[in-house]
């Protein structure tokens, strides 16, 4: 082989090895991440520093300022630049939480009620509704397993004298899907609590329904039937049942002193 051919082959071999080396490095190299910094407008919003429970009295330690995107600020948020040099936390100290507030949740005026604007129960009661209590026992309140914010049906049991001298036991469903505001003095379920102690249940009703429940308390015994949590959102609030002396559904015959009498149930 001539000397020129040997040189040519050597150069070709070197170029081939170089090409393999370059391609190997290219295949194994990772693309660099491209980081683009984008400046967004932010403001400071007052948020809950810790979790605030229903009915809890708040202090300065419950609040802090949090950077918040300007475009995500909703109406009602308290912004630091809107205070005009005043500390809005001072005006909120001593207020009562009318609903549970999560940690880092923005604070709004409608989540707190100031002293002198009503008690805790009045603060959590929706506008136009009334809170009224009724007596309960273990056997008339699902074994005391009903808790605040559960929904129930309100049933009236009456004892009436029939025409033949016997007694009629009549069951009427007064209201359906009624929210329980409190059991005794408990208005919020504590962690791990499975039942509530108390001799009264405070219910959320309309003014007219409150009158009917007050009347029903003097006419017989009130029982509460617990509804499924899936029913809580059905309808816009408590609805009327078959009412006092209203339409009755299924009936059950009972024997009193050898005389058959009738006890009406509900569908």
Protein Blocks (a to p, Z undefined) as FASTA:
>chain_A
ZZklmmmmmmmmmmmmmmmmmmmmmmmpccdddddddddddddddddfbdcdehiacdfk
lgccddddfklpcghiacfklnnopafklmmgopacfbdcdehiacdfklpccehiapfk
lmmpcghiacddddddfklngnopacehiacddddddddddfkopacdddddfbghiacf
bghjafbdcehiabdcdfbdcddddfklmmmmmmmmmnmccddddddfklmmgojbdcdd
ebjhiacdddddddeehiacdddddZZ
